[in-house]
Every structure is written in C-alpha cells, then in structure tokens.
C-alpha cells in the first residue's frame, strides 16, 4: 500500500510539474494581443505597421496579423522622421557641393578667357573685343554672387544638421523607441518586411531577437541603436542585412 501511495504521489507531482511547465511555456510563447500595441495601416507596405509596444511582458511575440491585415513593419515614427530629415539635409548638402564644384569650373574657364582677352594687342581690341570682355566680366560677377548665395545655403544646411544631431538624441531619449528597456526577447513573424530606424532604441535588456525567415526584410539605420546586451549571434544576423543597423553614432 505504501509503495502504491508513493507512486501515486510521484505521478501526481509529475502531472502537476508538467502542467506548470506547460503553463509557463504557453505564457512564454504566447503571441502578444493586438491591444498590446499602437499601430497604423501602412499603405505603401500594404499592411499593419506597429509604432509602439504598450504591453508589460519582457518577452514579446509579435502577431502575424492584426485585424485581418498582415503585420509588415515595426517602426518608431519619431525615429524614422529624424533619419528621413537627416537624409534630406545631407542630400541638399551633396547637391550644393556639386553646384559649388560646377561654379568653380565655370569660374576657372571664365578667368582663362579674361587672361586671353588681356593678352590681345591694343590695336586688335575692337568693338567685338570690348563686348566679349564686358560679357565675360559680367558673368564672373554673376558667378561670384551665385557662389556666395550657395555658400550661405550650405552653411544653413550644416547648421540644421548640427542642430538635428543634438535634437535627435535628446528627443529619442525622451520619447524612446517602439520597445522599452525591460524587453529581453522579441520574436518577429515572417510577415515583417521592415524594421524602421530607432525601433529598438536603447533596449539595453534585449538579449535576443528572432528575425523573419525571409529574404526581403529591410532593417533601417540605427534600428538597434544602443542595444548593448544583444548576443553576438543576433548582431551577426542583423549586420548581414544592414551593417549600419546597430550603429551608435548618428552622423
């Protein structure tokens, strides 16, 4: 009788343990409900874009669909704005640099024309010569004025870029990314094709992430900015897609 009783107790303990482990595994692997997120419909990507996680779990399993639509993107609205603004400013700077180079080449050509005209003997300096000299001199004045305007615009854009650098990090520290600094693990479904800039900003507790098993995912710059606890394996997977995804310097 004692042996049967002991066996019964052991069986009961095993059953309880299995149930407890099952509950724990269910909780750990439970897909987060839609009301754990703030999201919007992204027309360009034709699906749901998650913009904020408001749940309290440290392990987050992103749902594959919300409201019948595929979850295709996770992105910090503010973070993406910062990077888009930076890229727009940098594009403007690059265009001005090309314009300055073009102005410089034209000015050099005009200066060569002036030197050639100055070497023309006095006896040959007819009305056509005077007209050409006046024309070249006037164009040089116009080029100089244009160069000054372009230089002023360049200074303005560089000042905006410097301001953005300070503003960007200050605001990101204030607002944060999509997830907070308590999340340790995130599972992304195969429907995800985009991880926006600063999505995981300063997720210092994030140790691992399961990326979608597809070949079309885009990870934007600074998506994992400040994720100091990420495993080497996770970092390698991320950097294979975008080497700049885990950068810690904005500009």
Sine and cosine of phi, psi and omega as CSV:
sin_phi,cos_phi,sin_psi,cos_psi,sin_omega,cos_omega
0.00,0.00,-0.68,0.73,-0.02,-1.00
-0.88,0.48,-0.67,0.74,-0.02,-1.00
-0.89,0.46,-0.69,0.72,0.03,-1.00
-0.88,0.48,-0.64,0.77,-0.02,-1.00
-0.91,0.41,-0.67,0.74,0.01,-1.00
-0.90,0.43,-0.68,0.73,0.02,-1.00
-0.88,0.47,-0.67,0.75,0.01,-1.00
-0.89,0.46,-0.66,0.75,0.01,-1.00
-0.90,0.43,-0.69,0.72,0.00,-1.00
-0.89,0.45,-0.68,0.73,0.03,-1.00
-0.88,0.47,-0.69,0.73,0.01,-1.00
-0.88,0.47,-0.65,0.76,0.00,-1.00
-0.90,0.43,-0.66,0.75,0.02,-1.00
-0.90,0.44,-0.68,0.73,0.02,-1.00
-0.87,0.49,-0.72,0.69,0.01,-1.00
-0.87,0.49,-0.70,0.71,-0.01,-1.00
-0.88,0.48,-0.69,0.72,0.02,-1.00
-0.88,0.47,-0.68,0.73,0.02,-1.00
-0.89,0.46,-0.72,0.70,0.00,-1.00
-0.88,0.48,-0.73,0.69,0.02,-1.00
-0.88,0.47,-0.62,0.78,0.03,-1.00
-0.89,0.46,-0.69,0.73,0.02,-1.00
-0.90,0.44,-0.69,0.72,0.00,-1.00
-0.88,0.48,-0.72,0.69,0.00,-1.00
-0.91,0.42,-0.59,0.81,0.03,-1.00
-0.90,0.44,-0.71,0.71,-0.01,-1.00
-0.90,0.44,-0.69,0.72,-0.02,-1.00
-0.90,0.44,-0.57,0.82,-0.09,-1.00
-0.97,-0.25,0.22,0.98,-0.01,-1.00
-0.96,0.28,0.79,-0.62,0.06,-1.00
-0.91,0.41,0.75,-0.67,-0.01,-1.00
-0.89,0.45,0.68,-0.73,0.01,-1.00
-0.94,0.34,0.35,-0.94,-0.05,-1.00
-0.86,0.51,-0.55,0.84,-0.04,-1.00
-0.96,0.26,0.03,1.00,0.13,-0.99
-1.00,0.09,-0.02,1.00,-0.09,-1.00
-0.75,-0.66,0.43,-0.90,0.26,-0.96
-0.97,-0.25,0.70,-0.71,-0.10,-0.99
-0.46,-0.89,0.17,-0.99,0.03,-1.00
-0.51,-0.86,0.24,-0.97,0.04,-1.00
-1.00,0.01,0.81,-0.58,0.02,-1.00
-0.99,-0.13,0.95,-0.31,-0.07,-1.00
-0.91,0.41,-0.60,0.80,-0.03,-1.00
-0.91,0.41,-0.67,0.74,-0.02,-1.00
-1.00,-0.02,-0.13,0.99,0.05,-1.00
0.85,0.52,0.79,0.61,0.03,-1.00
-0.05,-1.00,-0.11,-0.99,-0.04,-1.00
-0.99,0.15,0.70,-0.72,0.09,-1.00
-0.91,-0.42,0.89,-0.45,0.03,-1.00
-0.99,0.16,0.78,-0.62,-0.06,-1.00
-0.92,-0.40,-0.22,0.98,0.01,-1.00
-0.28,-0.96,0.63,-0.77,0.08,-1.00
-0.97,-0.25,0.85,-0.53,-0.06,-1.00
-0.89,-0.45,0.19,0.98,0.06,-1.00
-0.98,0.20,-0.01,-1.00,-0.05,-1.00
-0.87,-0.49,0.11,0.99,-0.01,-1.00
-0.98,0.18,0.57,-0.82,0.05,-1.00
-1.00,0.09,-0.33,0.94,0.08,-1.00
-0.92,-0.38,0.90,-0.44,-0.11,-0.99
-0.91,-0.41,0.85,-0.52,0.08,-1.00
-0.94,-0.33,0.94,-0.33,-0.07,-1.00
-0.94,0.33,0.74,-0.67,0.04,-1.00
-0.93,0.36,0.47,-0.88,0.00,-1.00
-0.98,0.20,-0.46,0.89,0.05,-1.00
-0.68,-0.73,0.45,-0.89,0.14,-0.99
-0.68,-0.73,0.83,-0.55,0.00,-1.00
0.88,0.47,0.45,0.89,0.02,-1.00
1.00,0.05,-0.07,1.00,0.01,-1.00
-0.96,-0.28,0.56,-0.83,0.02,-1.00
-0.93,0.36,0.62,-0.78,0.10,-1.00
-0.99,0.10,0.93,-0.36,-0.15,-0.99
-0.94,-0.35,-0.26,0.96,-0.10,-1.00
-0.49,-0.87,0.51,-0.86,0.17,-0.99
-0.79,-0.61,0.84,-0.54,-0.11,-0.99
-0.42,-0.91,0.66,-0.75,0.13,-0.99
-0.99,0.16,0.90,-0.45,-0.02,-1.00
-0.84,0.54,-0.72,0.69,-0.03,-1.00
-0.92,0.38,-0.68,0.73,0.00,-1.00
-0.89,0.46,-0.66,0.75,0.00,-1.00
-0.92,0.39,-0.58,0.81,0.05,-1.00
-0.87,0.49,-0.69,0.73,-0.02,-1.00
-0.87,0.50,-0.74,0.67,-0.03,-1.00
-0.93,0.38,-0.64,0.76,0.04,-1.00
-0.89,0.46,-0.67,0.75,0.02,-1.00
-0.90,0.44,-0.70,0.71,0.03,-1.00
-0.86,0.51,-0.70,0.72,-0.02,-1.00
-0.91,0.42,-0.62,0.79,0.03,-1.00
-0.90,0.43,-0.70,0.72,0.01,-1.00
-0.90,0.44,-0.70,0.71,-0.01,-1.00
-0.89,0.45,-0.61,0.79,0.05,-1.00
-0.88,0.47,-0.67,0.75,0.04,-1.00
-0.89,0.45,-0.65,0.76,0.03,-1.00
-0.90,0.43,-0.68,0.73,0.01,-1.00
-0.89,0.45,-0.64,0.77,0.02,-1.00
-0.91,0.42,-0.66,0.75,0.01,-1.00
-0.92,0.40,-0.65,0.76,0.05,-1.00
-0.85,0.53,-0.66,0.75,0.03,-1.00
-0.92,0.39,-0.62,0.79,0.01,-1.00
-0.92,0.39,-0.65,0.76,0.03,-1.00
-0.89,0.46,-0.66,0.75,0.02,-1.00
-0.90,0.43,-0.63,0.78,0.04,-1.00
-0.91,0.42,-0.69,0.72,0.04,-1.00
-0.88,0.48,-0.68,0.74,-0.01,-1.00
-0.87,0.49,-0.70,0.72,0.00,-1.00
-0.91,0.42,-0.67,0.74,0.01,-1.00
-0.91,0.42,-0.63,0.77,0.00,-1.00
-0.91,0.42,-0.64,0.77,0.03,-1.00
-0.89,0.46,-0.65,0.76,0.03,-1.00
-0.90,0.43,-0.68,0.73,0.00,-1.00
-0.91,0.41,-0.60,0.80,0.03,-1.00
-0.92,0.39,-0.57,0.82,0.08,-1.00
-0.92,0.40,-0.63,0.77,0.04,-1.00
-0.88,0.47,-0.67,0.74,0.01,-1.00
-0.87,0.49,-0.70,0.71,0.00,-1.00
-0.89,0.46,-0.65,0.76,0.04,-1.00
-0.90,0.44,-0.66,0.75,0.01,-1.00
-0.92,0.39,-0.60,0.80,0.01,-1.00
-0.91,0.41,-0.43,0.90,-0.01,-1.00
-1.00,0.07,-0.06,1.00,0.03,-1.00
-0.95,0.33,0.78,-0.63,0.00,-1.00
-0.85,0.53,0.52,-0.86,-0.07,-1.00
-0.84,0.54,-0.59,0.81,-0.05,-1.00
-0.92,0.38,-0.38,0.93,-0.04,-1.00
-0.99,-0.13,0.05,1.00,-0.05,-1.00
-1.00,0.10,0.98,0.18,-0.02,-1.00
-1.00,0.05,-0.21,-0.98,-0.02,-1.00
-0.89,0.45,-0.59,0.81,0.03,-1.00
-0.90,0.43,-0.63,0.78,0.05,-1.00
-0.88,0.47,-0.73,0.68,-0.01,-1.00
-0.88,0.47,-0.67,0.74,0.01,-1.00
-0.88,0.47,-0.69,0.72,-0.02,-1.00
-0.92,0.40,-0.65,0.76,0.01,-1.00
-0.90,0.45,-0.68,0.73,0.03,-1.00
-0.90,0.43,-0.66,0.76,-0.01,-1.00
-0.89,0.45,-0.72,0.70,-0.01,-1.00
-0.92,0.39,-0.68,0.74,-0.01,-1.00
-0.89,0.46,-0.67,0.74,0.02,-1.00
-0.90,0.44,-0.65,0.76,0.00,-1.00
-0.91,0.41,-0.60,0.80,0.04,-1.00
-0.89,0.45,-0.64,0.77,0.04,-1.00
-0.89,0.46,-0.69,0.72,0.02,-1.00
-0.89,0.45,-0.66,0.75,0.01,-1.00
-0.90,0.44,-0.66,0.75,0.01,-1.00
-0.90,0.44,-0.67,0.74,0.03,-1.00
-0.90,0.43,-0.69,0.72,0.01,-1.00
-0.89,0.45,-0.64,0.77,0.01,-1.00
-0.89,0.46,-0.65,0.76,0.03,-1.00
-0.89,0.45,-0.68,0.73,0.02,-1.00
-0.88,0.47,-0.70,0.71,-0.02,-1.00
-0.91,0.41,-0.66,0.76,0.02,-1.00
-0.88,0.47,-0.65,0.76,0.04,-1.00
-0.89,0.45,-0.67,0.75,0.02,-1.00
-0.91,0.42,-0.61,0.79,0.02,-1.00
-0.90,0.44,-0.69,0.73,0.04,-1.00
-0.87,0.49,-0.67,0.74,0.01,-1.00
-0.88,0.47,-0.70,0.72,0.00,-1.00
-0.92,0.40,-0.64,0.77,0.02,-1.00
-0.92,0.39,-0.56,0.83,0.07,-1.00
-0.92,0.38,-0.65,0.76,0.05,-1.00
-0.88,0.47,-0.62,0.78,0.01,-1.00
-0.91,0.41,-0.66,0.75,0.03,-1.00
-0.91,0.42,-0.67,0.75,0.02,-1.00
-0.90,0.44,-0.67,0.74,-0.02,-1.00
-0.89,0.46,-0.60,0.80,0.00,-1.00
-0.86,0.52,-0.70,0.72,0.01,-1.00
-0.95,0.30,-0.73,0.69,-0.04,-1.00
-0.89,0.46,-0.67,0.74,-0.10,-1.00
-0.85,0.53,-0.82,0.57,-0.03,-1.00
-0.92,0.40,-0.62,0.79,0.02,-1.00
-0.86,0.50,-0.72,0.70,-0.01,-1.00
-0.94,0.33,-0.61,0.79,0.01,-1.00
-0.91,0.41,-0.62,0.79,0.06,-1.00
-0.92,0.40,-0.53,0.85,0.00,-1.00
-0.97,0.25,-0.70,0.72,-0.10,-1.00
-1.00,-0.02,-0.64,0.77,-0.04,-1.00
0.99,0.12,0.10,-1.00,0.01,-1.00
-1.00,-0.01,-0.46,-0.89,-0.01,-1.00
-0.96,0.29,-0.59,0.81,-0.03,-1.00
-0.91,-0.41,0.44,-0.90,0.01,-1.00
-1.00,-0.03,-0.08,-1.00,-0.11,-0.99
-1.00,0.05,0.28,0.96,0.06,-1.00
-0.96,-0.28,-0.25,0.97,-0.04,-1.00
-0.95,0.33,0.77,-0.64,-0.04,-1.00
-0.96,-0.28,-0.38,0.92,-0.05,-1.00
-0.51,-0.86,0.64,-0.76,0.05,-1.00
-0.71,-0.70,0.75,-0.66,0.06,-1.00
-0.95,-0.33,0.84,-0.54,0.00,-1.00
-0.98,-0.21,0.75,-0.66,0.00,-1.00
-0.95,0.30,0.25,-0.97,-0.02,-1.00
-0.93,0.38,-0.23,0.97,0.00,-1.00
-0.96,0.28,-0.33,0.95,-0.05,-1.00
-0.94,0.34,0.80,-0.60,0.06,-1.00
-0.85,-0.53,-0.02,1.00,-0.02,-1.00
-0.53,-0.85,0.75,-0.66,0.17,-0.99
-0.88,-0.48,0.93,-0.37,-0.11,-0.99
-0.97,0.25,0.19,-0.98,0.01,-1.00
-0.87,0.49,0.67,-0.74,0.06,-1.00
0.90,0.43,0.32,0.95,0.03,-1.00
-0.83,0.55,-0.71,0.70,-0.03,-1.00
-0.95,-0.30,0.59,0.81,-0.06,-1.00
-0.82,0.57,0.84,-0.54,0.06,-1.00
0.79,0.61,0.61,0.79,0.13,-0.99
-0.99,0.15,0.97,0.25,-0.16,-0.99
-0.92,0.38,-0.33,0.94,0.01,-1.00
-1.00,-0.06,-0.16,0.99,-0.05,-1.00
-0.92,0.38,0.89,-0.45,-0.04,-1.00
-0.97,-0.23,-0.53,0.85,-0.05,-1.00
-0.53,-0.85,0.40,-0.92,0.03,-1.00
-0.53,-0.85,0.68,-0.73,0.07,-1.00
-0.99,-0.14,0.93,-0.37,-0.02,-1.00
-0.99,0.13,0.41,-0.91,0.03,-1.00
-0.87,0.50,0.56,-0.83,0.01,-1.00
-1.00,-0.01,0.87,0.49,0.08,-1.00
-0.67,-0.75,0.20,-0.98,-0.08,-1.00
-0.97,-0.26,0.21,0.98,-0.09,-1.00
-0.89,-0.46,0.15,0.99,-0.03,-1.00
-0.94,0.33,0.64,-0.77,0.06,-1.00
-0.92,-0.40,0.80,-0.60,0.09,-1.00
-0.93,-0.37,0.89,-0.45,-0.08,-1.00
-0.98,0.20,0.24,-0.97,0.01,-1.00
-0.84,0.55,0.61,-0.79,0.10,-1.00
0.89,0.46,0.29,0.96,-0.01,-1.00
-0.86,0.52,-0.55,0.84,-0.04,-1.00
-0.90,-0.43,0.58,0.81,0.00,-1.00
-0.86,0.51,0.83,-0.56,0.10,-0.99
0.98,0.22,0.27,0.96,0.04,-1.00
-1.00,0.09,0.98,0.22,-0.17,-0.99
-0.95,0.31,-0.32,0.95,-0.08,-1.00
-0.99,-0.13,0.00,1.00,-0.03,-1.00
-0.86,0.51,0.68,-0.73,0.01,-1.00
-0.91,0.40,0.41,-0.91,-0.01,-1.00
-0.87,0.49,-0.61,0.79,0.01,-1.00
-0.88,0.48,-0.69,0.72,0.01,-1.00
-0.91,0.42,-0.67,0.74,-0.01,-1.00
-0.89,0.45,-0.65,0.76,0.02,-1.00
-0.89,0.46,-0.70,0.71,0.01,-1.00
-0.88,0.47,-0.66,0.76,-0.01,-1.00
-0.92,0.38,-0.72,0.69,-0.06,-1.00
-0.94,0.34,-0.38,0.93,0.08,-1.00
-0.91,0.41,-0.51,0.86,0.01,-1.00
-1.00,0.08,-0.70,0.71,0.04,-1.00
-0.49,-0.87,0.94,-0.34,-0.02,-1.00
-0.87,0.50,-0.38,0.93,-0.03,-1.00
-1.00,-0.05,0.06,1.00,-0.09,-1.00
-0.92,0.38,-0.47,0.89,-0.06,-1.00
-0.93,-0.38,0.37,0.93,0.02,-1.00
-0.88,0.47,0.48,-0.88,0.04,-1.00
-0.89,-0.46,0.15,0.99,0.07,-1.00
-0.84,-0.55,0.81,-0.59,-0.10,-0.99
-0.96,0.28,-0.64,0.77,-0.16,-0.99
-0.78,-0.62,0.00,0.00,0.00,0.00
